[in-house]
Amino acid sequence: MKVGTDAVLLGAWMSCEDAKDLLEIGTGSGIIALMASQRTKNDAHIDAIEIEKGEVEQARENVLNSPWPKKIFVHHAVLQNYENKTKYDFIFSNPPYFNNSLRSPAPHRNRTRHTHQLGFDDLVFNAKRLLHPQGKLAVILPVSEGNKFKEIAAIHNLYLIRQCAFYSRAHKPQERWLLEFGLKEQRVESGKLVLYAHGNQWSEAYRTLTGEFYIE
């Protein structure tokens, strides 16, 4: 799987630095789990679950070839059936979000991109089931889907605590929501991020946020 801007954004933005037990839902190639490894302390433990066997193998290979082969554990698992003895203090996901668009003839592409096997209700319910009382859930979604996700989270008493509106260019419509939720209600921290300042030149804010993860 290719490394996309969404994955880089979530991996750099989410507030996981102090987390010790982390879970990624739908790890794909493992890129966000690897970014979380770079950002967390040496004793952090990261579980990464993935429904697609081929992507599990790719993620495991990427982990083995990273500086953190003993920090990330990739599991071939379905979220709805996944259990863990320890509650997680941070869960993150770049979830599927296509609800009504034309499906690909490749089944694994459908599972990766469409919500028919992992709907937002399932994601919220199971994230809450697996979260420590002080834990957080972070996701990235397109604007309309992000707004829907916020509504579903509120129904399940999962409270928005942090959000960032992402734009590719300042004059264009918002493209993504970066969202962070907790089990206790508090004042929402809101921000804005623009990818390109001029032409194809990254904005200073984007460069500051993601710079540690790119190879010059």
PASEBA-1860 file (N, C-alpha, C; in nm, 3 decimals):
! residues 216
1> MKVGTDAV> 0.084/-0.119/0.000/0.000/0.000/0.000/0.087/0.124/0.000 ~ 0.045/0.226/-0.074/0.121/0.350/-0.081/0.104/0.431/0.048 ~ 0.205/0.511/0.076/0.197/0.602/0.190/0.125/0.728/0.146 ~ 0.009/0.754/0.204/-0.071/0.870/0.165/-0.059/0.983/0.264 ~ -0.103/1.101/0.221/-0.099/1.219/0.307/-0.183/1.199/0.433 ~ -0.298/1.129/0.420/-0.385/1.108/0.536/-0.310/1.037/0.648 ~ -0.237/0.931/0.612/-0.164/0.854/0.712/-0.058/0.940/0.780 ~ 0.016/1.015/0.700/0.122/1.101/0.755/0.062/1.207/0.847
9> LLGAWMSC> -0.049/1.265/0.805/-0.115/1.368/0.886/-0.156/1.312/1.022 ~ -0.226/1.198/1.021/-0.274/1.143/1.147/-0.157/1.103/1.236 ~ -0.058/1.036/1.177/0.057/0.992/1.256/0.133/1.105/1.321 ~ 0.138/1.220/1.254/0.211/1.335/1.307/0.127/1.418/1.404 ~ -0.006/1.423/1.380/-0.094/1.513/1.457/-0.144/1.454/1.588 ~ -0.175/1.327/1.591/-0.238/1.267/1.709/-0.149/1.280/1.832 ~ -0.210/1.299/1.949/-0.134/1.329/2.072/-0.104/1.201/2.150 ~ -0.013/1.121/2.094/0.016/0.988/2.150/0.144/0.981/2.230
17> EDAKDLLE> 0.215/1.092/2.247/0.350/1.089/2.302/0.362/1.017/2.437 ~ 0.265/1.035/2.523/0.273/0.979/2.658/0.200/0.845/2.673 ~ 0.146/0.793/2.565/0.072/0.667/2.571/0.167/0.549/2.585 ~ 0.124/0.449/2.661/0.206/0.328/2.681/0.146/0.206/2.613 ~ 0.015/0.200/2.605/-0.053/0.090/2.537/-0.139/0.148/2.426 ~ -0.101/0.119/2.300/-0.166/0.179/2.185/-0.221/0.071/2.093 ~ -0.325/0.106/2.020/-0.386/0.015/1.922/-0.414/0.091/1.794 ~ -0.370/0.034/1.682/-0.412/0.087/1.553/-0.514/-0.007/1.491
25> IGTGSGII> -0.624/0.048/1.445/-0.731/-0.028/1.381/-0.718/-0.012/1.231 ~ -0.683/-0.120/1.161/-0.664/-0.116/1.016/-0.529/-0.059/0.981 ~ -0.422/-0.133/1.012/-0.288/-0.076/1.000/-0.237/-0.067/0.858 ~ -0.292/-0.147/0.764/-0.242/-0.141/0.626/-0.095/-0.178/0.621 ~ -0.013/-0.090/0.569/0.131/-0.115/0.559/0.204/-0.092/0.691 ~ 0.133/-0.039/0.790/0.195/-0.015/0.921/0.253/0.123/0.940 ~ 0.231/0.214/0.845/0.299/0.343/0.850/0.264/0.425/0.974 ~ 0.136/0.428/1.013/0.099/0.511/1.127/0.149/0.449/1.257
33> ALMASQRT> 0.146/0.316/1.265/0.201/0.249/1.383/0.351/0.278/1.395 ~ 0.421/0.282/1.283/0.564/0.312/1.285/0.588/0.457/1.328 ~ 0.503/0.547/1.283/0.516/0.686/1.326/0.488/0.698/1.476 ~ 0.389/0.622/1.524/0.361/0.623/1.668/0.480/0.569/1.746 ~ 0.548/0.469/1.691/0.668/0.416/1.757/0.776/0.521/1.767 ~ 0.792/0.599/1.662/0.893/0.705/1.662/0.861/0.811/1.767 ~ 0.733/0.832/1.795/0.691/0.942/1.882/0.674/0.902/2.029 ~ 0.663/0.773/2.058/0.637/0.729/2.195/0.765/0.682/2.263
41> KNDAHIDA> 0.754/0.660/2.394/0.870/0.618/2.473/0.908/0.473/2.443 ~ 1.028/0.437/2.484/1.080/0.305/2.452/0.997/0.191/2.508 ~ 0.929/0.214/2.621/0.853/0.106/2.683/0.708/0.100/2.635 ~ 0.672/0.178/2.534/0.536/0.174/2.479/0.515/0.042/2.405 ~ 0.391/-0.004/2.403/0.352/-0.129/2.336/0.242/-0.093/2.236 ~ 0.263/-0.128/2.109/0.169/-0.093/2.005/0.116/-0.219/1.938 ~ -0.013/-0.244/1.949/-0.080/-0.350/1.875/-0.140/-0.288/1.749 ~ -0.127/-0.357/1.637/-0.183/-0.309/1.511/-0.262/-0.423/1.449
49> IEIEKGEV> -0.393/-0.403/1.429/-0.476/-0.509/1.372/-0.512/-0.476/1.228 ~ -0.527/-0.583/1.148/-0.555/-0.568/1.006/-0.633/-0.690/0.959 ~ -0.737/-0.667/0.878/-0.822/-0.775/0.830/-0.763/-0.846/0.709 ~ -0.681/-0.776/0.629/-0.627/-0.832/0.506/-0.493/-0.902/0.530 ~ -0.487/-1.031/0.497/-0.367/-1.112/0.523/-0.244/-1.056/0.452 ~ -0.261/-1.014/0.326/-0.147/-0.961/0.251/-0.091/-0.835/0.314 ~ -0.177/-0.752/0.366/-0.131/-0.629/0.431/-0.070/-0.658/0.567 ~ -0.121/-0.761/0.634/-0.058/-0.804/0.760/0.086/-0.844/0.735
57> EQARENVL> 0.109/-0.920/0.630/0.245/-0.965/0.598/0.334/-0.846/0.561 ~ 0.278/-0.750/0.486/0.356/-0.632/0.450/0.389/-0.549/0.574 ~ 0.291/-0.530/0.661/0.315/-0.452/0.782/0.420/-0.519/0.870 ~ 0.412/-0.652/0.885/0.511/-0.724/0.965/0.651/-0.709/0.907 ~ 0.661/-0.715/0.776/0.791/-0.697/0.711/0.845/-0.556/0.736 ~ 0.758/-0.457/0.725/0.800/-0.319/0.749/0.844/-0.297/0.893 ~ 0.773/-0.359/0.987/0.810/-0.349/1.128/0.945/-0.413/1.154 ~ 0.966/-0.532/1.097/1.092/-0.604/1.116/1.212/-0.525/1.061
65> NSPWPKKI> 1.187/-0.445/0.957/1.295/-0.367/0.897/1.303/-0.225/0.951 ~ 1.230/-0.199/1.059/1.231/-0.067/1.123/1.319/-0.070/1.247 ~ 1.341/0.045/1.310/1.417/0.047/1.436/1.336/-0.006/1.555 ~ 1.208/-0.045/1.536/1.121/-0.082/1.649/1.057/-0.219/1.633 ~ 1.135/-0.323/1.598/1.075/-0.454/1.572/1.014/-0.521/1.694 ~ 1.052/-0.477/1.815/0.999/-0.537/1.937/0.895/-0.449/2.005 ~ 0.856/-0.343/1.939/0.763/-0.247/1.997/0.623/-0.257/1.935 ~ 0.617/-0.303/1.810/0.490/-0.313/1.737/0.457/-0.460/1.713
73> FVHHAVLQ> 0.330/-0.496/1.736/0.284/-0.633/1.718/0.164/-0.629/1.622 ~ 0.182/-0.686/1.505/0.078/-0.684/1.401/-0.005/-0.811/1.411 ~ -0.137/-0.794/1.421/-0.229/-0.906/1.437/-0.324/-0.916/1.318 ~ -0.342/-1.036/1.267/-0.443/-1.061/1.164/-0.575/-1.080/1.236 ~ -0.656/-0.975/1.243/-0.774/-0.978/1.329/-0.883/-0.886/1.276 ~ -1.006/-0.917/1.315/-1.123/-0.835/1.288/-1.156/-0.758/1.416 ~ -1.177/-0.630/1.405/-1.198/-0.546/1.523/-1.311/-0.598/1.611 ~ -1.422/-0.637/1.550/-1.539/-0.678/1.627/-1.511/-0.800/1.715
81> NYENKTKY> -1.411/-0.881/1.678/-1.378/-1.001/1.756/-1.249/-0.986/1.836 ~ -1.189/-0.870/1.828/-1.058/-0.852/1.891/-1.071/-0.826/2.041 ~ -0.989/-0.897/2.118/-0.988/-0.881/2.263/-0.845/-0.856/2.310 ~ -0.834/-0.784/2.421/-0.702/-0.760/2.480/-0.718/-0.746/2.631 ~ -0.627/-0.805/2.705/-0.638/-0.801/2.852/-0.621/-0.660/2.906 ~ -0.537/-0.581/2.842/-0.509/-0.445/2.886/-0.591/-0.345/2.806 ~ -0.652/-0.250/2.874/-0.723/-0.143/2.805/-0.621/-0.044/2.746 ~ -0.650/0.007/2.630/-0.556/0.096/2.561/-0.575/0.241/2.604
89> DFIFSNPP> -0.464/0.311/2.620/-0.476/0.453/2.650/-0.471/0.539/2.524 ~ -0.447/0.476/2.408/-0.457/0.550/2.282/-0.491/0.453/2.169 ~ -0.597/0.485/2.095/-0.638/0.409/1.977/-0.643/0.504/1.859 ~ -0.595/0.460/1.744/-0.595/0.546/1.627/-0.631/0.466/1.501 ~ -0.689/0.537/1.404/-0.733/0.469/1.282/-0.750/0.569/1.168 ~ -0.709/0.525/1.050/-0.742/0.592/0.924/-0.847/0.503/0.860 ~ -0.974/0.518/0.900/-1.075/0.416/0.869/-1.130/0.424/0.728 ~ -1.193/0.314/0.681/-1.264/0.320/0.552/-1.382/0.415/0.565
97> YFNNSLRS> -1.414/0.482/0.455/-1.520/0.584/0.465/-1.612/0.591/0.344 ~ -1.591/0.510/0.240/-1.679/0.516/0.124/-1.806/0.438/0.152 ~ -1.920/0.506/0.158/-2.047/0.441/0.190/-2.125/0.398/0.066 ~ -2.133/0.484/-0.035/-2.222/0.459/-0.148/-2.151/0.459/-0.283 ~ -2.019/0.474/-0.281/-1.949/0.482/-0.409/-1.936/0.344/-0.474 ~ -1.905/0.342/-0.603/-1.892/0.218/-0.679/-1.780/0.133/-0.620 ~ -1.810/0.006/-0.595/-1.712/-0.081/-0.534/-1.614/-0.137/-0.638 ~ -1.493/-0.163/-0.592/-1.391/-0.221/-0.677/-1.420/-0.369/-0.698
105> PAPHRNRT> -1.378/-0.427/-0.814/-1.394/-0.571/-0.834/-1.302/-0.653/-0.744 ~ -1.204/-0.588/-0.682/-1.111/-0.657/-0.592/-1.166/-0.651/-0.450 ~ -1.202/-0.766/-0.390/-1.263/-0.766/-0.256/-1.178/-0.697/-0.150 ~ -1.044/-0.714/-0.156/-0.960/-0.654/-0.052/-0.962/-0.503/-0.060 ~ -0.980/-0.447/-0.182/-0.990/-0.302/-0.196/-1.119/-0.252/-0.133 ~ -1.227/-0.328/-0.150/-1.354/-0.290/-0.088/-1.342/-0.288/0.063 ~ -1.279/-0.389/0.121/-1.267/-0.396/0.266/-1.182/-0.282/0.319 ~ -1.082/-0.243/0.241/-0.992/-0.136/0.284/-1.059/0.001/0.275
113> RHTHQLGF> -1.143/0.022/0.172/-1.193/0.155/0.142/-1.338/0.179/0.182 ~ -1.417/0.074/0.194/-1.560/0.089/0.218/-1.599/0.050/0.360 ~ -1.710/0.109/0.406/-1.751/0.092/0.545/-1.842/-0.028/0.568 ~ -1.870/-0.109/0.464/-1.968/-0.216/0.483/-1.918/-0.324/0.579 ~ -1.786/-0.336/0.601/-1.736/-0.432/0.698/-1.688/-0.365/0.827 ~ -1.669/-0.235/0.826/-1.633/-0.161/0.947/-1.703/-0.026/0.942 ~ -1.828/-0.023/0.984/-1.903/0.101/0.986/-1.858/0.189/1.102 ~ -1.897/0.314/1.097/-1.858/0.407/1.202/-1.913/0.365/1.338
121> DDLVFNAK> -2.035/0.310/1.341/-2.091/0.264/1.468/-2.005/0.154/1.528 ~ -1.961/0.061/1.443/-1.875/-0.048/1.491/-1.742/0.006/1.543 ~ -1.686/0.099/1.469/-1.557/0.155/1.509/-1.567/0.227/1.643 ~ -1.670/0.310/1.659/-1.687/0.385/1.784/-1.717/0.290/1.900 ~ -1.809/0.198/1.880/-1.847/0.105/1.987/-1.728/0.023/2.035 ~ -1.652/-0.033/1.940/-1.540/-0.119/1.979/-1.420/-0.041/2.031 ~ -1.398/0.078/1.978/-1.292/0.163/2.034/-1.323/0.195/2.179 ~ -1.448/0.231/2.206/-1.488/0.261/2.344/-1.473/0.138/2.433
129> RLLHPQGK> -1.507/0.021/2.378/-1.493/-0.106/2.453/-1.348/-0.133/2.491 ~ -1.256/-0.094/2.406/-1.114/-0.126/2.427/-1.035/-0.014/2.494 ~ -1.097/0.103/2.512/-1.027/0.218/2.568/-1.021/0.215/2.721 ~ -0.907/0.259/2.772/-0.893/0.289/2.915/-0.981/0.411/2.946 ~ -1.032/0.425/3.069/-1.117/0.540/3.102/-1.054/0.675/3.070 ~ -0.921/0.681/3.074/-0.853/0.807/3.040/-0.802/0.807/2.896 ~ -0.841/0.706/2.819/-0.787/0.689/2.685/-0.846/0.783/2.582 ~ -0.783/0.783/2.463/-0.824/0.870/2.352/-0.833/0.789/2.224
137> LAVILPVS> -0.919/0.835/2.133/-0.932/0.780/1.999/-0.906/0.890/1.898 ~ -0.820/0.864/1.800/-0.789/0.962/1.696/-0.817/0.903/1.559 ~ -0.882/0.982/1.472/-0.912/0.938/1.336/-0.891/1.054/1.239 ~ -0.881/1.020/1.110/-0.882/1.120/1.004/-0.987/1.079/0.903 ~ -1.069/1.177/0.860/-1.180/1.150/0.768/-1.208/1.271/0.679 ~ -1.268/1.248/0.561/-1.318/1.361/0.482/-1.421/1.439/0.562 ~ -1.452/1.560/0.518/-1.532/1.651/0.598/-1.671/1.596/0.631 ~ -1.746/1.555/0.530/-1.883/1.509/0.557/-1.884/1.384/0.642
145> EGNKFKEI> -1.791/1.291/0.614/-1.782/1.169/0.693/-1.736/1.200/0.835 ~ -1.647/1.296/0.849/-1.601/1.337/0.981/-1.713/1.396/1.064 ~ -1.798/1.475/1.000/-1.913/1.532/1.071/-2.009/1.421/1.117 ~ -2.029/1.322/1.031/-2.114/1.209/1.067/-2.051/1.130/1.181 ~ -1.921/1.111/1.176/-1.851/1.037/1.280/-1.866/1.108/1.414 ~ -1.857/1.241/1.414/-1.874/1.317/1.537/-2.013/1.295/1.597 ~ -2.114/1.290/1.511/-2.250/1.266/1.558/-2.263/1.128/1.621 ~ -2.207/1.027/1.556/-2.214/0.890/1.608/-2.137/0.878/1.739
153> AAIHNLYL> -2.020/0.940/1.746/-1.941/0.936/1.868/-2.018/0.997/1.984 ~ -2.086/1.108/1.959/-2.164/1.175/2.064/-2.275/1.084/2.116 ~ -2.339/1.010/2.027/-2.445/0.917/2.067/-2.390/0.812/2.164 ~ -2.266/0.771/2.143/-2.202/0.670/2.227/-2.127/0.732/2.346 ~ -2.148/0.859/2.371/-2.080/0.930/2.481/-1.928/0.924/2.469 ~ -1.882/0.937/2.345/-1.740/0.953/2.317/-1.725/1.098/2.273 ~ -1.654/1.178/2.352/-1.658/1.323/2.338/-1.542/1.377/2.255 ~ -1.575/1.466/2.162/-1.472/1.533/2.085/-1.392/1.625/2.177
161> IRQCAFYS> -1.260/1.610/2.177/-1.175/1.693/2.261/-1.073/1.775/2.181 ~ -1.053/1.735/2.053/-0.953/1.803/1.972/-0.988/1.782/1.825 ~ -0.972/1.889/1.745/-0.999/1.875/1.603/-0.912/1.972/1.523 ~ -0.883/1.932/1.400/-0.805/2.018/1.311/-0.864/2.009/1.171 ~ -0.895/2.123/1.112/-0.946/2.130/0.976/-0.827/2.136/0.880 ~ -0.822/2.042/0.785/-0.709/2.034/0.692/-0.751/2.079/0.552 ~ -0.668/2.164/0.491/-0.691/2.216/0.357/-0.565/2.191/0.274 ~ -0.582/2.150/0.148/-0.464/2.138/0.062/-0.410/2.276/0.027
169> RAHKPQER> -0.503/2.371/0.004/-0.468/2.510/-0.025/-0.568/2.602/0.045 ~ -0.522/2.717/0.086/-0.604/2.807/0.168/-0.732/2.850/0.099 ~ -0.730/2.862/-0.034/-0.847/2.912/-0.107/-0.944/2.801/-0.146 ~ -0.911/2.676/-0.116/-0.997/2.564/-0.152/-1.079/2.517/-0.032 ~ -1.187/2.442/-0.057/-1.268/2.392/0.055/-1.190/2.297/0.144 ~ -1.234/2.286/0.268/-1.173/2.192/0.362/-1.184/2.050/0.307 ~ -1.076/1.971/0.323/-1.074/1.835/0.270/-1.081/1.726/0.376 ~ -1.028/1.751/0.494/-1.022/1.648/0.596/-1.049/1.706/0.734
177> WLLEFGLK> -1.098/1.617/0.823/-1.101/1.643/0.966/-1.002/1.551/1.034 ~ -0.917/1.604/1.117/-0.839/1.527/1.213/-0.913/1.540/1.345 ~ -0.951/1.428/1.404/-1.039/1.429/1.521/-0.982/1.342/1.633 ~ -0.997/1.392/1.754/-0.954/1.316/1.872/-1.066/1.319/1.975 ~ -1.096/1.202/2.031/-1.208/1.186/2.123/-1.160/1.126/2.256 ~ -1.236/1.153/2.362/-1.210/1.096/2.493/-1.341/1.056/2.559 ~ -1.332/0.989/2.674/-1.449/0.941/2.745/-1.502/1.044/2.845 ~ -1.432/1.158/2.855/-1.478/1.264/2.945/-1.494/1.393/2.865
185> EQRVESGK> -1.603/1.463/2.890/-1.630/1.586/2.817/-1.537/1.697/2.864 ~ -1.488/1.775/2.770/-1.402/1.889/2.803/-1.407/1.989/2.688 ~ -1.345/2.102/2.708/-1.343/2.205/2.604/-1.268/2.154/2.482 ~ -1.326/2.177/2.364/-1.267/2.127/2.241/-1.156/2.221/2.193 ~ -1.040/2.163/2.164/-0.928/2.238/2.108/-0.938/2.229/1.956 ~ -0.946/2.344/1.889/-0.964/2.347/1.743/-0.847/2.414/1.674 ~ -0.812/2.362/1.556/-0.702/2.419/1.479/-0.728/2.408/1.330 ~ -0.634/2.459/1.252/-0.643/2.459/1.106/-0.504/2.435/1.049
193> LVLYAHGN> -0.497/2.358/0.941/-0.369/2.327/0.879/-0.384/2.332/0.727 ~ -0.291/2.403/0.660/-0.290/2.412/0.514/-0.163/2.344/0.463 ~ -0.179/2.258/0.362/-0.065/2.183/0.309/0.030/2.270/0.227 ~ -0.023/2.338/0.125/0.062/2.416/0.035/0.045/2.566/0.059 ~ 0.157/2.634/0.077/0.154/2.779/0.095/0.149/2.849/-0.041 ~ 0.240/2.809/-0.133/0.248/2.866/-0.267/0.288/2.755/-0.364 ~ 0.214/2.740/-0.473/0.247/2.635/-0.569/0.250/2.500/-0.502 ~ 0.362/2.429/-0.519/0.380/2.300/-0.453/0.472/2.309/-0.331
201> QWSEAYRT> 0.486/2.428/-0.277/0.570/2.450/-0.160/0.489/2.429/-0.033 ~ 0.538/2.340/0.052/0.468/2.313/0.177/0.462/2.438/0.264 ~ 0.353/2.450/0.338/0.343/2.558/0.435/0.438/2.530/0.550 ~ 0.475/2.634/0.622/0.565/2.617/0.735/0.499/2.530/0.843 ~ 0.369/2.545/0.861/0.298/2.467/0.963/0.301/2.318/0.930 ~ 0.280/2.284/0.801/0.283/2.143/0.762/0.424/2.088/0.774 ~ 0.521/2.165/0.735/0.660/2.121/0.744/0.700/2.097/0.890 ~ 0.656/2.184/0.978/0.687/2.170/1.120/0.622/2.045/1.178
209> LTGEFYIE> 0.496/2.021/1.140/0.423/1.906/1.192/0.481/1.774/1.146 ~ 0.516/1.763/1.018/0.552/1.634/0.959/0.700/1.617/0.928 ~ 0.778/1.720/0.947/0.917/1.719/0.901/1.002/1.607/0.955 ~ 0.976/1.562/1.079/1.058/1.456/1.138/1.036/1.320/1.074 ~ 0.935/1.309/0.988/0.901/1.178/0.933/0.938/1.163/0.786 ~ 0.982/1.270/0.723/1.023/1.264/0.584/1.175/1.259/0.575 ~ 1.224/1.184/0.475/1.368/1.180/0.447/1.399/1.287/0.344 ~ 1.490/1.373/0.378/1.525/1.484/0.285/1.594/1.427/0.161
END
